[in-house]
Amino acid sequence: MWLFLWYCSIKYLKPGDEPEGYFSSLDKSPFMKYYPILLLVLVVFGILSTGCTQPSNTGPVPPVVPAATRSAPEPKTPAPAAAATDTPLQVVTILHRVSEVRNFKDSELLFTLQVPVEWSVSTYRMFNPPGYEGIGYQTDLVKDEVFYIQTYAISRSQDQAFRDRFRKWSPAPVETTVTINDITYDRFESTATDKTSVAYVVRKSSANERGYASVLVFSADNSDRFQKEDFEKIAASFRYFPAQSASTLPGDEIPRTNG
Protein backbone atom coordinates (compact mmCIF):
# COMPACT_ATOMS: atom_id res chain seq x y z
CA MET A 1 0.00 0.00 0.00
CA TRP A 2 2.83 2.39 0.75
CA LEU A 3 4.28 1.79 -2.71
CA PHE A 4 0.95 2.82 -4.22
CA LEU A 5 0.91 6.09 -2.33
CA TRP A 6 4.46 6.81 -3.26
CA TYR A 7 3.68 6.26 -6.91
CA CYS A 8 0.74 8.58 -6.79
CA SER A 9 2.76 11.31 -5.17
CA ILE A 10 5.33 11.14 -7.94
CA LYS A 11 2.82 10.95 -10.76
CA TYR A 12 0.83 13.98 -9.71
CA LEU A 13 3.69 16.29 -9.02
CA LYS A 14 3.44 19.31 -11.23
CA PRO A 15 6.47 20.37 -13.32
CA GLY A 16 8.45 22.84 -11.36
CA ASP A 17 7.19 21.50 -8.01
CA GLU A 18 9.68 18.68 -7.77
CA PRO A 19 12.93 19.36 -6.07
CA GLU A 20 15.92 19.79 -8.15
CA GLY A 21 17.36 16.54 -9.36
CA TYR A 22 14.40 14.56 -8.05
CA PHE A 23 13.29 12.82 -11.27
CA SER A 24 16.78 12.42 -12.50
CA SER A 25 17.58 10.43 -9.42
CA LEU A 26 14.47 8.34 -9.76
CA ASP A 27 15.08 7.52 -13.37
CA LYS A 28 18.41 6.23 -12.47
CA SER A 29 17.06 4.02 -9.61
CA PRO A 30 16.64 0.27 -10.35
CA PHE A 31 13.39 0.28 -8.41
CA MET A 32 11.80 2.66 -10.89
CA LYS A 33 12.54 0.35 -13.72
CA TYR A 34 10.43 -2.41 -12.20
CA TYR A 35 7.75 -0.63 -10.20
CA PRO A 36 4.99 -1.24 -12.78
CA ILE A 37 5.55 -4.96 -12.37
CA LEU A 38 5.55 -4.71 -8.61
CA LEU A 39 2.43 -2.65 -8.71
CA LEU A 40 0.69 -5.28 -10.83
CA VAL A 41 1.75 -8.01 -8.42
CA LEU A 42 0.34 -6.04 -5.51
CA VAL A 43 -2.95 -5.50 -7.27
CA VAL A 44 -3.31 -9.18 -8.10
CA PHE A 45 -2.36 -10.12 -4.56
CA GLY A 46 -4.99 -7.77 -3.17
CA ILE A 47 -7.65 -9.21 -5.44
CA LEU A 48 -6.78 -12.73 -4.45
CA SER A 49 -6.74 -11.84 -0.80
CA THR A 50 -10.13 -10.21 -1.07
CA GLY A 51 -11.66 -13.20 -2.87
CA CYS A 52 -10.41 -15.75 -0.35
CA THR A 53 -11.56 -13.84 2.69
CA GLN A 54 -15.14 -14.75 3.64
CA PRO A 55 -17.25 -12.08 5.22
CA SER A 56 -17.90 -12.75 8.87
CA ASN A 57 -21.34 -14.03 9.68
CA THR A 58 -22.98 -11.13 11.46
CA GLY A 59 -26.50 -12.50 11.23
CA PRO A 60 -28.53 -13.29 14.33
CA VAL A 61 -27.36 -16.28 16.24
CA PRO A 62 -30.14 -18.87 16.44
CA PRO A 63 -31.15 -19.57 19.97
CA VAL A 64 -29.86 -22.72 21.50
CA VAL A 65 -32.78 -25.06 21.99
CA PRO A 66 -32.26 -27.04 25.16
CA ALA A 67 -32.53 -30.73 24.79
CA ALA A 68 -35.96 -31.96 25.59
CA THR A 69 -36.16 -33.24 29.11
CA ARG A 70 -37.73 -36.63 29.13
CA SER A 71 -40.13 -36.84 32.05
CA ALA A 72 -40.38 -40.01 33.98
CA PRO A 73 -43.31 -42.07 32.73
CA GLU A 74 -46.35 -41.92 34.96
CA PRO A 75 -47.03 -45.19 36.73
CA LYS A 76 -49.70 -47.11 34.99
CA THR A 77 -52.87 -47.66 36.91
CA PRO A 78 -53.34 -51.39 37.09
CA ALA A 79 -56.49 -52.53 35.47
CA PRO A 80 -59.03 -53.69 38.03
CA ALA A 81 -59.10 -57.39 38.39
CA ALA A 82 -62.18 -58.99 37.02
CA ALA A 83 -64.73 -59.46 39.73
CA ALA A 84 -65.05 -63.00 40.80
CA THR A 85 -68.24 -64.49 39.57
CA ASP A 86 -70.17 -65.75 42.53
CA THR A 87 -72.36 -68.69 42.13
CA PRO A 88 -75.94 -67.43 42.28
CA LEU A 89 -77.50 -68.20 45.60
CA GLN A 90 -80.47 -70.43 45.47
CA VAL A 91 -83.50 -68.75 46.91
CA VAL A 92 -85.61 -71.15 48.86
CA THR A 93 -89.18 -70.05 49.27
CA ILE A 94 -90.81 -71.39 52.41
CA LEU A 95 -94.55 -71.38 52.29
CA HIS A 96 -96.40 -70.84 55.52
CA ARG A 97 -99.70 -72.58 55.34
CA VAL A 98 -102.27 -70.61 57.28
CA SER A 99 -105.32 -72.59 58.25
CA GLU A 100 -108.79 -71.27 58.67
CA VAL A 101 -109.79 -70.97 62.30
CA ARG A 102 -112.96 -71.56 64.22
CA ASN A 103 -114.13 -70.42 67.62
CA PHE A 104 -114.46 -72.80 70.54
CA LYS A 105 -115.95 -72.01 73.94
CA ASP A 106 -116.49 -73.71 77.29
CA SER A 107 -119.66 -72.37 78.84
CA GLU A 108 -118.90 -73.97 82.22
CA LEU A 109 -115.30 -72.79 82.55
CA LEU A 110 -116.09 -69.47 80.83
CA PHE A 111 -113.28 -69.25 78.30
CA THR A 112 -113.08 -69.08 74.51
CA LEU A 113 -110.33 -69.28 71.91
CA GLN A 114 -109.68 -69.79 68.18
CA VAL A 115 -107.96 -72.87 66.73
CA PRO A 116 -107.41 -74.27 63.21
CA VAL A 117 -110.49 -75.95 61.76
CA GLU A 118 -108.69 -79.30 61.43
CA TRP A 119 -107.88 -79.51 65.13
CA SER A 120 -109.91 -81.83 67.35
CA VAL A 121 -110.45 -80.14 70.73
CA SER A 122 -111.81 -81.82 73.86
CA THR A 123 -111.91 -81.32 77.65
CA TYR A 124 -111.83 -83.87 80.42
CA ARG A 125 -111.83 -83.69 84.21
CA MET A 126 -108.52 -84.48 85.88
CA PHE A 127 -108.24 -86.70 88.93
CA ASN A 128 -106.97 -84.78 91.88
CA PRO A 129 -103.54 -85.94 93.07
CA PRO A 130 -102.91 -86.09 96.83
CA GLY A 131 -102.83 -82.59 98.30
CA TYR A 132 -104.54 -81.01 95.30
CA GLU A 133 -107.33 -78.59 96.21
CA GLY A 134 -110.41 -78.01 94.05
CA ILE A 135 -111.47 -79.26 90.65
CA GLY A 136 -109.25 -79.33 87.62
CA TYR A 137 -109.84 -79.79 83.88
CA GLN A 138 -107.53 -80.29 80.94
CA THR A 139 -108.39 -79.13 77.43
CA ASP A 140 -106.31 -80.86 74.77
CA LEU A 141 -105.67 -78.75 71.68
CA VAL A 142 -102.90 -80.98 70.28
CA LYS A 143 -102.55 -84.52 71.60
CA ASP A 144 -99.66 -85.90 73.64
CA GLU A 145 -99.46 -82.69 75.63
CA VAL A 146 -98.05 -80.73 72.69
CA PHE A 147 -100.57 -77.97 73.41
CA TYR A 148 -103.05 -78.03 76.29
CA ILE A 149 -104.89 -75.86 78.82
CA GLN A 150 -105.39 -76.73 82.46
CA THR A 151 -108.16 -74.90 84.30
CA TYR A 152 -108.54 -75.08 88.07
CA ALA A 153 -110.41 -73.48 90.90
CA ILE A 154 -108.12 -70.90 92.41
CA SER A 155 -106.46 -71.85 95.67
CA ARG A 156 -103.71 -70.42 97.74
CA SER A 157 -101.07 -72.83 96.47
CA GLN A 158 -102.07 -74.17 93.00
CA ASP A 159 -100.83 -71.29 90.85
CA GLN A 160 -97.56 -71.23 92.78
CA ALA A 161 -97.18 -74.98 92.26
CA PHE A 162 -97.31 -74.39 88.49
CA ARG A 163 -94.67 -71.65 88.68
CA ASP A 164 -92.36 -73.86 90.69
CA ARG A 165 -92.83 -76.67 88.19
CA PHE A 166 -91.97 -74.52 85.16
CA ARG A 167 -88.96 -72.96 86.84
CA LYS A 168 -87.42 -76.44 86.94
CA TRP A 169 -87.41 -76.72 83.15
CA SER A 170 -84.05 -77.31 81.52
CA PRO A 171 -82.64 -75.14 80.14
CA ALA A 172 -83.75 -72.64 82.76
CA PRO A 173 -86.70 -70.64 81.42
CA VAL A 174 -86.97 -66.92 80.83
CA GLU A 175 -89.72 -65.55 83.07
CA THR A 176 -91.75 -62.46 82.15
CA THR A 177 -95.11 -60.90 82.89
CA VAL A 178 -97.55 -60.18 80.06
CA THR A 179 -101.14 -59.02 79.76
CA ILE A 180 -103.35 -60.30 76.94
CA ASN A 181 -107.10 -59.68 76.64
CA ASP A 182 -107.14 -58.18 80.16
CA ILE A 183 -105.59 -61.34 81.63
CA THR A 184 -102.23 -61.04 83.40
CA TYR A 185 -99.89 -64.02 83.01
CA ASP A 186 -96.53 -65.10 84.35
CA ARG A 187 -94.88 -66.37 81.16
CA PHE A 188 -92.09 -68.98 81.04
CA GLU A 189 -90.04 -69.90 77.95
CA SER A 190 -87.32 -72.56 77.74
CA THR A 191 -85.53 -73.24 74.46
CA ALA A 192 -83.75 -76.56 73.99
CA THR A 193 -82.09 -77.97 70.91
CA ASP A 194 -85.16 -79.65 69.49
CA LYS A 195 -88.07 -77.77 71.03
CA THR A 196 -89.21 -74.59 72.76
CA SER A 197 -91.49 -74.93 75.77
CA VAL A 198 -93.79 -72.05 76.75
CA ALA A 199 -96.23 -71.71 79.66
CA TYR A 200 -98.70 -68.94 80.54
CA VAL A 201 -99.87 -69.01 84.19
CA VAL A 202 -102.92 -66.83 84.90
CA ARG A 203 -102.58 -64.83 88.07
CA LYS A 204 -105.31 -65.16 90.71
CA SER A 205 -106.26 -61.54 90.19
CA SER A 206 -107.26 -62.36 86.60
CA ALA A 207 -109.44 -65.43 87.39
CA ASN A 208 -112.90 -65.44 85.83
CA GLU A 209 -116.11 -64.70 87.70
CA ARG A 210 -116.58 -68.36 88.71
CA GLY A 211 -113.16 -68.46 90.36
CA TYR A 212 -111.38 -70.43 87.67
CA ALA A 213 -107.86 -69.67 86.50
CA SER A 214 -105.93 -71.39 83.72
CA VAL A 215 -102.45 -72.28 82.57
CA LEU A 216 -101.67 -72.63 78.85
CA VAL A 217 -98.73 -74.88 77.93
CA PHE A 218 -97.21 -75.82 74.55
CA SER A 219 -94.02 -77.33 73.12
CA ALA A 220 -93.09 -76.11 69.63
CA ASP A 221 -90.89 -78.17 67.32
CA ASN A 222 -87.84 -76.07 66.42
CA SER A 223 -87.55 -77.78 63.04
CA ASP A 224 -90.87 -76.15 62.07
CA ARG A 225 -90.03 -72.48 61.86
CA PHE A 226 -93.67 -71.40 62.02
CA GLN A 227 -95.04 -73.66 64.73
CA LYS A 228 -94.12 -71.52 67.71
CA GLU A 229 -95.51 -68.45 65.97
CA ASP A 230 -98.78 -70.27 65.23
CA PHE A 231 -99.08 -71.53 68.81
CA GLU A 232 -98.50 -68.02 70.16
CA LYS A 233 -101.39 -66.72 68.07
CA ILE A 234 -103.71 -69.35 69.52
CA ALA A 235 -102.62 -68.51 73.08
CA ALA A 236 -103.25 -64.82 72.31
CA SER A 237 -106.84 -65.61 71.31
CA PHE A 238 -107.65 -67.06 74.77
CA ARG A 239 -109.98 -64.93 76.90
CA TYR A 240 -112.61 -65.19 79.61
CA PHE A 241 -116.20 -64.12 79.17
CA PRO A 242 -119.06 -63.44 81.63
CA ALA A 243 -121.49 -66.24 82.39
CA GLN A 244 -124.45 -64.28 81.06
CA SER A 245 -122.82 -64.22 77.59
CA ALA A 246 -122.30 -67.98 77.37
CA SER A 247 -125.47 -68.69 75.39
CA THR A 248 -125.00 -65.87 72.88
CA LEU A 249 -121.24 -65.98 72.41
CA PRO A 250 -120.39 -67.40 68.95
CA GLY A 251 -118.39 -70.60 68.81
CA ASP A 252 -118.63 -74.36 69.08
CA GLU A 253 -118.91 -75.87 72.51
CA ILE A 254 -115.87 -77.90 73.50
CA PRO A 255 -116.97 -81.51 73.98
CA ARG A 256 -116.36 -83.33 77.27
CA THR A 257 -114.59 -86.68 77.30
CA ASN A 258 -113.50 -89.11 79.94
CA GLY A 259 -109.87 -88.30 79.43
Secondary structure, DSSP 8 states (H G I E B T S, - for coil): -HHHHHHHHHHT--TTTS-TTHHHHHHH-HHHHHHHHHHHHHHHHHHHHHHHS-----S-----------------------------------------EEEEEETTTTEEEEEETT---EEEEE---TT--S-EEEEEEETTTTEEEEEEE--SSHHHHHHHHHTT-SS--EEEEEEETTEEEEEEEEE-SSEEEEEEEE-GGG--TTSEEEEEEEEEETTSTTHHHHHHHHHHT-EE--GGGTTTS-SEE--EE--
